[in-house]
């Protein structure tokens, strides 16, 4: 389940019938859930990864995790971009990939059919405005759902090159610079909130698919995740 000495370990899983359709399911497509952790976040990874691996096993995904530090000169959250930049060229073109931060767990539902038709990249937007219901154009990077294409890989490289303080800032700024696309007119899917449900939007979701604990201290995350899964 983890990567030791920089070697990639993929864990196979079974298939199930998908019940929700936004895009046509390709039965030959490969599906992955992936996470990355650094040593300072291993306690949280050890809490969430078994849950996410089980979801992968039960729902036709391969679960892939990695613990190699690739960019020690940058803040830890940039490791996800460094990892995705390395991981995507190593798997099949056209694969369907779900990235999840270590403070996110799969709690049910379908992840295979959430991108809009023709879209290759999706994230949940932050909410604000009346009742906290209005998407504000800022994309949370805790959960990313993508199709592994050259355009996605090029987009990630441009995000990396921006090198803002937060990887989330670089993602959002790059999407804005491309008029709501990842480039070449490929629209970003603004995902339904149940695919990354945390305090910003949980009041709007009754059936989360991915539950997250973004935007709070590490200690609080650990305690809340323990309480949630016990």
C-alpha positions as CSV (number, residue, x, y, z in Angstrom):
1,X,0.0,0.0,0.0
2,X,2.9,2.4,0.6
3,X,5.9,3.2,-1.5
4,X,9.2,2.0,0.1
5,X,12.5,3.2,-1.2
6,X,10.7,5.2,-3.9
7,X,9.1,2.1,-5.5
8,X,5.5,2.4,-6.7
9,X,3.1,-0.2,-5.3
10,X,-0.3,-0.6,-7.0
11,X,-3.1,-2.5,-5.3
12,X,-5.7,-4.2,-7.4
13,X,-9.4,-4.3,-6.7
14,X,-12.7,-5.6,-8.0
15,X,-15.4,-3.9,-10.1
16,X,-18.9,-2.9,-9.2
17,X,-21.8,-1.6,-11.2
18,X,-22.0,2.2,-11.3
19,X,-25.3,3.7,-10.4
20,X,-24.9,7.4,-11.2
21,X,-24.1,8.7,-14.7
22,X,-22.7,12.2,-15.6
23,X,-20.3,10.8,-18.1
24,X,-20.4,7.5,-19.9
25,X,-18.4,4.8,-18.0
26,X,-15.7,3.2,-20.0
27,X,-15.4,-0.4,-18.8
28,X,-11.8,-0.6,-20.1
29,X,-10.7,2.5,-18.3
30,X,-8.3,2.1,-15.4
31,X,-9.3,3.8,-12.1
32,X,-6.9,4.9,-9.4
33,X,-7.2,6.5,-5.9
34,X,-3.9,8.0,-4.8
35,X,-2.5,9.7,-1.7
36,X,0.9,11.0,-0.6
37,X,2.2,11.6,2.9
38,X,5.3,12.9,4.5
39,X,6.7,11.7,7.8
40,X,5.2,14.5,9.8
41,X,1.7,13.5,8.6
42,X,2.1,9.7,8.9
43,X,-0.2,9.5,11.9
44,X,-3.1,10.9,9.9
45,X,-2.2,8.8,6.9
46,X,-2.3,5.7,9.1
47,X,-5.9,6.6,10.1
48,X,-7.3,7.4,6.7
49,X,-5.4,5.2,4.2
50,X,-6.9,1.9,5.3
51,X,-10.4,3.3,4.9
52,X,-9.6,4.7,1.4
53,X,-7.9,1.5,0.4
54,X,-11.0,-0.5,1.4
55,X,-13.2,1.8,-0.7
56,X,-10.8,1.3,-3.6
57,X,-10.9,-2.5,-3.2
58,X,-14.7,-2.5,-3.0
59,X,-15.3,-0.1,-5.9
60,X,-13.0,-1.1,-8.8
61,X,-10.0,1.3,-8.1
62,X,-6.4,0.6,-7.6
63,X,-5.0,2.3,-4.5
64,X,-1.6,3.9,-4.8
65,X,0.3,5.8,-2.1
66,X,3.7,7.3,-1.9
67,X,5.9,8.8,0.8
68,X,8.9,10.1,-1.1
69,X,9.7,13.8,-0.4
70,X,10.3,15.4,-3.8
71,X,10.4,19.1,-3.1
72,X,11.8,19.8,0.4
73,X,12.5,23.3,-0.7
74,X,8.8,23.9,-1.0
75,X,5.9,23.7,1.6
76,X,4.6,20.2,2.2
77,X,1.4,20.7,0.3
78,X,3.4,21.0,-3.0
79,X,4.2,17.3,-2.6
80,X,0.9,16.4,-4.2
81,X,1.7,18.3,-7.4
82,X,5.2,16.8,-7.5
83,X,3.8,13.3,-6.9
84,X,1.0,13.7,-9.6
85,X,3.6,15.0,-12.1
86,X,5.6,11.8,-11.6
87,X,2.7,9.4,-11.1
88,X,0.6,10.3,-14.2
89,X,3.2,9.5,-16.8
90,X,3.7,6.1,-15.2
91,X,0.1,4.9,-15.7
92,X,-2.1,4.4,-18.7
93,X,-3.2,7.5,-20.8
94,X,-6.9,8.0,-20.2
95,X,-6.9,6.6,-16.7
96,X,-9.3,8.1,-14.2
97,X,-7.5,9.3,-11.1
98,X,-8.8,10.5,-7.7
99,X,-6.4,12.5,-5.6
100,X,-7.2,12.7,-1.9
101,X,-5.4,14.6,0.9
102,X,-4.6,12.6,4.0
103,X,-7.4,14.4,5.9
104,X,-10.0,13.0,3.5
105,X,-11.8,9.6,3.7
106,X,-14.2,7.8,1.4
107,X,-17.5,7.3,3.2
108,X,-19.6,5.8,0.3
109,X,-21.1,6.6,-3.0
110,X,-19.8,6.6,-6.6
111,X,-16.6,8.4,-7.7
112,X,-16.4,7.0,-11.2
113,X,-18.9,9.3,-12.9
114,X,-18.5,12.8,-11.5
115,X,-16.8,14.7,-14.2
116,X,-18.9,16.6,-16.7
117,X,-18.9,15.3,-20.3
118,X,-15.7,16.4,-22.0
119,X,-14.1,17.5,-18.8
120,X,-10.7,16.1,-17.6
121,X,-10.3,18.0,-14.3
122,X,-12.7,18.5,-11.4
123,X,-12.6,20.1,-7.9
124,X,-15.1,21.4,-5.3
125,X,-15.3,25.2,-5.1
126,X,-15.5,27.0,-1.8
127,X,-18.9,28.5,-0.9
128,X,-19.9,31.9,0.4
129,X,-22.6,34.4,0.0
130,X,-26.2,34.0,1.2
131,X,-26.5,30.9,3.3
132,X,-22.9,29.9,2.4
133,X,-24.3,28.4,-0.8
134,X,-22.7,30.4,-3.6
135,X,-19.5,29.0,-5.3
136,X,-16.9,31.7,-5.1
137,X,-14.5,30.6,-7.9
138,X,-11.8,29.3,-5.5
139,X,-11.1,25.6,-6.0
140,X,-10.1,23.5,-2.9
141,X,-7.2,21.1,-3.7
142,X,-8.0,18.5,-1.1
143,X,-9.8,16.3,-3.6
144,X,-8.9,16.4,-7.3
145,X,-10.6,14.1,-9.9
146,X,-8.9,14.0,-13.3
147,X,-8.4,12.1,-16.5
148,X,-4.7,11.3,-17.3
149,X,-4.2,13.2,-20.6
150,X,-1.3,15.3,-21.9
151,X,-3.4,18.4,-21.4
152,X,-3.8,17.6,-17.7
153,X,-0.1,16.9,-17.4
154,X,0.7,20.2,-19.1
155,X,-1.7,22.0,-16.8
156,X,0.0,20.5,-13.7
157,X,3.4,21.6,-15.1
158,X,2.1,25.2,-15.4
159,X,0.7,25.0,-11.9
160,X,4.1,23.8,-10.7
161,X,5.9,26.6,-12.6
162,X,3.6,29.3,-11.0
163,X,5.0,28.3,-7.5
164,X,2.7,30.5,-5.4
165,X,2.8,30.0,-1.7
166,X,-0.1,27.5,-1.8
167,X,-0.5,24.9,-4.6
168,X,-4.2,25.7,-4.3
169,X,-3.5,29.3,-5.2
170,X,-1.5,28.2,-8.3
171,X,-4.3,25.8,-9.4
172,X,-7.0,28.5,-9.0
173,X,-4.9,31.2,-10.7
174,X,-4.1,28.9,-13.6
175,X,-7.8,28.0,-14.1
176,X,-8.7,31.7,-14.0
177,X,-6.0,32.5,-16.5
178,X,-7.5,29.9,-18.8
179,X,-11.0,31.2,-18.4
180,X,-12.3,28.3,-16.3
181,X,-10.4,25.7,-18.2
182,X,-7.2,23.7,-17.9
183,X,-6.3,24.9,-21.4
184,X,-7.5,24.2,-25.0
185,X,-11.1,25.0,-24.0
186,X,-11.4,22.0,-21.6
187,X,-13.7,23.1,-18.9
188,X,-13.1,22.4,-15.2
189,X,-15.9,20.5,-13.5
190,X,-17.1,22.3,-10.4
191,X,-17.8,19.1,-8.4
192,X,-20.9,18.6,-6.3
193,X,-20.0,19.3,-2.6
194,X,-20.4,15.7,-1.5
195,X,-17.2,14.9,-3.2
196,X,-15.2,17.0,-0.8
197,X,-17.3,17.8,2.2
198,X,-15.8,19.8,5.1
199,X,-16.9,22.6,7.4
200,X,-17.1,25.2,4.6
201,X,-19.9,23.2,2.9
202,X,-21.1,20.3,5.0
203,X,-24.3,22.1,5.9
204,X,-25.3,21.7,2.3
205,X,-24.7,17.9,2.0
206,X,-26.7,15.1,3.5
207,X,-24.8,12.2,1.8
208,X,-21.1,13.0,1.5
209,X,-19.0,10.7,-0.6
210,X,-15.7,12.1,0.6
211,X,-15.5,13.5,4.1
212,X,-12.6,16.0,4.8
213,X,-11.2,18.0,7.7
214,X,-9.6,20.9,5.8
215,X,-8.6,24.2,7.3
216,X,-8.0,23.3,11.0
217,X,-4.9,22.4,13.0
218,X,-3.2,19.1,12.6
219,X,-3.9,18.1,16.2
220,X,-7.6,18.9,15.8
221,X,-7.7,16.9,12.5
222,X,-6.3,13.9,14.3
223,X,-8.8,14.1,17.2
224,X,-11.8,14.7,14.9
225,X,-10.9,11.9,12.5
226,X,-10.4,9.5,15.4
227,X,-13.8,10.4,16.8
228,X,-15.4,10.0,13.4
229,X,-14.1,6.6,12.6
230,X,-14.2,4.9,16.0
